[in-house]
Amino acid sequence: MKHQNYILKVTDARKADIRKALKEAGIDVRAITEIYSEEAGEEKDAEKKADENP
């Protein structure tokens, strides 16, 4: 058996929801670890500021 690691980026999902969806698709999940979290509007705000200040 081969162990594989993936990075998954999601919006508005909890770890339990991700695990359940993958299990329903027949994928065995060994672990889910959150490595980074940001508010959804932060990226758009940063882009807007960059556009305003060239």
N, CA, C and O atoms as a GROMACS GRO file, in nm:
protein
  216
    1MET      N    1   0.085  -0.118   0.000
    1MET     CA    2   0.000   0.000   0.000
    1MET      C    3   0.089   0.124   0.000
    1MET      O    4   0.193   0.126   0.066
    2LYS      N    5   0.050   0.224  -0.072
    2LYS     CA    6   0.126   0.348  -0.084
    2LYS      C    7   0.051   0.460  -0.012
    2LYS      O    8  -0.069   0.479  -0.033
    3HIS      N    9   0.121   0.536   0.073
    3HIS     CA   10   0.062   0.650   0.141
    3HIS      C   11   0.088   0.774   0.057
    3HIS      O   12   0.200   0.795   0.008
    4GLN      N   13  -0.015   0.857   0.039
    4GLN     CA   14  -0.002   0.978  -0.040
    4GLN      C   15  -0.050   1.097   0.040
    4GLN      O   16  -0.140   1.086   0.122
    5ASN      N   17   0.012   1.212   0.016
    5ASN     CA   18  -0.027   1.337   0.081
    5ASN      C   19  -0.073   1.436  -0.025
    5ASN      O   20  -0.012   1.446  -0.132
    6TYR      N   21  -0.181   1.509   0.005
    6TYR     CA   22  -0.234   1.608  -0.086
    6TYR      C   23  -0.262   1.736  -0.008
    6TYR      O   24  -0.283   1.732   0.113
    7ILE      N   25  -0.263   1.848  -0.077
    7ILE     CA   26  -0.309   1.973  -0.019
    7ILE      C   27  -0.441   2.005  -0.086
    7ILE      O   28  -0.453   2.003  -0.208
    8LEU      N   29  -0.540   2.035  -0.005
    8LEU     CA   30  -0.674   2.063  -0.053
    8LEU      C   31  -0.713   2.201  -0.005
    8LEU      O   32  -0.707   2.228   0.115
    9LYS      N   33  -0.752   2.290  -0.095
    9LYS     CA   34  -0.796   2.423  -0.056
    9LYS      C   35  -0.948   2.427  -0.068
    9LYS      O   36  -1.004   2.392  -0.172
   10VAL      N   37  -1.013   2.470   0.039
   10VAL     CA   38  -1.160   2.472   0.040
   10VAL      C   39  -1.211   2.606   0.090
   10VAL      O   40  -1.138   2.683   0.153
   11THR      N   41  -1.336   2.633   0.060
   11THR     CA   42  -1.404   2.751   0.109
   11THR      C   43  -1.528   2.705   0.186
   11THR      O   44  -1.606   2.625   0.136
   12ASP      N   45  -1.543   2.754   0.306
   12ASP     CA   46  -1.660   2.723   0.388
   12ASP      C   47  -1.682   2.573   0.408
   12ASP      O   48  -1.791   2.522   0.384
   13ALA      N   49  -1.580   2.505   0.452
   13ALA     CA   50  -1.593   2.362   0.482
   13ALA      C   51  -1.524   2.332   0.614
   13ALA      O   52  -1.422   2.392   0.648
   14ARG      N   53  -1.581   2.238   0.686
   14ARG     CA   54  -1.520   2.192   0.810
   14ARG      C   55  -1.448   2.060   0.783
   14ARG      O   56  -1.478   1.990   0.687
   15LYS      N   57  -1.353   2.028   0.871
   15LYS     CA   58  -1.278   1.903   0.854
   15LYS      C   59  -1.372   1.783   0.850
   15LYS      O   60  -1.352   1.691   0.770
   16ALA      N   61  -1.473   1.783   0.935
   16ALA     CA   62  -1.567   1.670   0.938
   16ALA      C   63  -1.641   1.656   0.805
   16ALA      O   64  -1.666   1.545   0.759
   17ASP      N   65  -1.677   1.769   0.743
   17ASP     CA   66  -1.746   1.765   0.614
   17ASP      C   67  -1.655   1.709   0.505
   17ASP      O   68  -1.699   1.630   0.421
   18ILE      N   69  -1.528   1.750   0.509
   18ILE     CA   70  -1.432   1.701   0.410
   18ILE      C   71  -1.412   1.551   0.425
   18ILE      O   72  -1.417   1.477   0.327
   19ARG      N   73  -1.391   1.507   0.550
   19ARG     CA   74  -1.372   1.364   0.577
   19ARG      C   75  -1.493   1.283   0.530
   19ARG      O   76  -1.477   1.178   0.468
   20LYS      N   77  -1.613   1.331   0.559
   20LYS     CA   78  -1.736   1.260   0.521
   20LYS      C   79  -1.749   1.251   0.369
   20LYS      O   80  -1.784   1.145   0.316
   21ALA      N   81  -1.722   1.361   0.299
   21ALA     CA   82  -1.734   1.361   0.153
   21ALA      C   83  -1.634   1.264   0.090
   21ALA      O   84  -1.667   1.191  -0.003
   22LEU      N   85  -1.511   1.265   0.140
   22LEU     CA   86  -1.410   1.175   0.086
   22LEU      C   87  -1.444   1.029   0.117
   22LEU      O   88  -1.425   0.942   0.032
   23LYS      N   89  -1.493   1.003   0.236
   23LYS     CA   90  -1.532   0.867   0.273
   23LYS      C   91  -1.645   0.816   0.183
   23LYS      O   92  -1.644   0.702   0.139
   24GLU      N   93  -1.743   0.904   0.157
   24GLU     CA   94  -1.854   0.866   0.069
   24GLU      C   95  -1.806   0.838  -0.074
   24GLU      O   96  -1.870   0.762  -0.147
   25ALA      N   97  -1.693   0.899  -0.112
   25ALA     CA   98  -1.635   0.875  -0.245
   25ALA      C   99  -1.544   0.752  -0.245
   25ALA      O  100  -1.483   0.718  -0.347
   26GLY      N  101  -1.534   0.685  -0.130
   26GLY     CA  102  -1.453   0.565  -0.121
   26GLY      C  103  -1.306   0.591  -0.094
   26GLY      O  104  -1.222   0.505  -0.120
   27ILE      N  105  -1.275   0.709  -0.042
   27ILE     CA  106  -1.136   0.747  -0.013
   27ILE      C  107  -1.113   0.739   0.136
   27ILE      O  108  -1.184   0.803   0.214
   28ASP      N  109  -1.014   0.660   0.177
   28ASP     CA  110  -0.981   0.644   0.319
   28ASP      C  111  -0.890   0.758   0.361
   28ASP      O  112  -0.781   0.774   0.306
   29VAL      N  113  -0.933   0.837   0.458
   29VAL     CA  114  -0.857   0.952   0.505
   29VAL      C  115  -0.784   0.913   0.633
   29VAL      O  116  -0.846   0.870   0.730
   30ARG      N  117  -0.652   0.930   0.633
   30ARG     CA  118  -0.572   0.899   0.753
   30ARG      C  119  -0.570   1.017   0.848
   30ARG      O  120  -0.577   0.998   0.970
   31ALA      N  121  -0.560   1.141   0.795
   31ALA     CA  122  -0.554   1.259   0.880
   31ALA      C  123  -0.590   1.382   0.799
   31ALA      O  124  -0.566   1.388   0.678
   32ILE      N  125  -0.648   1.480   0.866
   32ILE     CA  126  -0.673   1.611   0.807
   32ILE      C  127  -0.615   1.713   0.904
   32ILE      O  128  -0.650   1.716   1.022
   33THR      N  129  -0.526   1.796   0.852
   33THR     CA  130  -0.460   1.897   0.934
   33THR      C  131  -0.476   2.033   0.869
   33THR      O  132  -0.441   2.052   0.752
   34GLU      N  133  -0.530   2.128   0.943
   34GLU     CA  134  -0.542   2.263   0.891
   34GLU      C  135  -0.406   2.331   0.903
   34GLU      O  136  -0.348   2.337   1.011
   35ILE      N  137  -0.355   2.382   0.789
   35ILE     CA  138  -0.223   2.444   0.793
   35ILE      C  139  -0.229   2.595   0.778
   35ILE      O  140  -0.132   2.663   0.810
   36TYR      N  141  -0.339   2.648   0.730
   36TYR     CA  142  -0.350   2.792   0.711
   36TYR      C  143  -0.498   2.828   0.702
   36TYR      O  144  -0.578   2.755   0.644
   37SER      N  145  -0.533   2.942   0.759
   37SER     CA  146  -0.671   2.989   0.754
   37SER      C  147  -0.670   3.140   0.739
   37SER      O  148  -0.589   3.208   0.801
   38GLU      N  149  -0.759   3.193   0.657
   38GLU     CA  150  -0.771   3.337   0.640
   38GLU      C  151  -0.917   3.372   0.618
   38GLU      O  152  -0.995   3.288   0.573
   39GLU      N  153  -0.952   3.494   0.649
   39GLU     CA  154  -1.087   3.541   0.622
   39GLU      C  155  -1.104   3.553   0.471
   39GLU      O  156  -1.010   3.592   0.401
   40ALA      N  157  -1.220   3.522   0.420
   40ALA     CA  158  -1.244   3.519   0.276
   40ALA      C  159  -1.221   3.654   0.210
   40ALA      O  160  -1.178   3.658   0.095
   41GLY      N  161  -1.249   3.765   0.277
   41GLY     CA  162  -1.236   3.896   0.216
   41GLY      C  163  -1.096   3.952   0.218
   41GLY      O  164  -1.072   4.052   0.150
   42GLU      N  165  -1.001   3.894   0.292
   42GLU     CA  166  -0.867   3.950   0.306
   42GLU      C  167  -0.794   3.957   0.172
   42GLU      O  168  -0.730   4.058   0.143
   43GLU      N  169  -0.801   3.854   0.092
   43GLU     CA  170  -0.729   3.851  -0.034
   43GLU      C  171  -0.782   3.958  -0.130
   43GLU      O  172  -0.703   4.026  -0.195
   44LYS      N  173  -0.912   3.972  -0.137
   44LYS     CA  174  -0.971   4.072  -0.225
   44LYS      C  175  -0.935   4.213  -0.178
   44LYS      O  176  -0.910   4.300  -0.262
   45ASP      N  177  -0.933   4.237  -0.048
   45ASP     CA  178  -0.896   4.367   0.006
   45ASP      C  179  -0.753   4.402  -0.030
   45ASP      O  180  -0.724   4.516  -0.066
   46ALA      N  181  -0.662   4.304  -0.022
   46ALA     CA  182  -0.523   4.327  -0.055
   46ALA      C  183  -0.506   4.358  -0.203
   46ALA      O  184  -0.425   4.443  -0.240
   47GLU      N  185  -0.581   4.288  -0.288
   47GLU     CA  186  -0.574   4.314  -0.431
   47GLU      C  187  -0.626   4.455  -0.462
   47GLU      O  188  -0.569   4.526  -0.545
   48LYS      N  189  -0.734   4.495  -0.397
   48LYS     CA  190  -0.792   4.626  -0.421
   48LYS      C  191  -0.692   4.736  -0.382
   48LYS      O  192  -0.675   4.834  -0.455
   49LYS      N  193  -0.625   4.721  -0.267
   49LYS     CA  194  -0.527   4.819  -0.222
   49LYS      C  195  -0.410   4.827  -0.320
   49LYS      O  196  -0.360   4.936  -0.347
   50ALA      N  197  -0.367   4.715  -0.373
   50ALA     CA  198  -0.256   4.714  -0.468
   50ALA      C  199  -0.296   4.786  -0.597
   50ALA      O  200  -0.214   4.855  -0.657
   51ASP      N  201  -0.421   4.771  -0.640
   51ASP     CA  202  -0.469   4.837  -0.760
   51ASP      C  203  -0.479   4.988  -0.740
   51ASP      O  204  -0.455   5.064  -0.833
   52GLU      N  205  -0.514   5.032  -0.619
   52GLU     CA  206  -0.529   5.174  -0.589
   52GLU      C  207  -0.395   5.244  -0.574
   52GLU      O  208  -0.385   5.363  -0.601
   53ASN      N  209  -0.291   5.171  -0.532
   53ASN     CA  210  -0.158   5.229  -0.509
   53ASN      C  211  -0.055   5.165  -0.600
   53ASN      O  212   0.021   5.078  -0.556
   54PRO      N  213  -0.049   5.206  -0.727
   54PRO     CA  214   0.045   5.142  -0.821
   54PRO      C  215   0.189   5.178  -0.794
   54PRO      O  216   0.279   5.132  -0.864
   0.00000   0.00000   0.00000
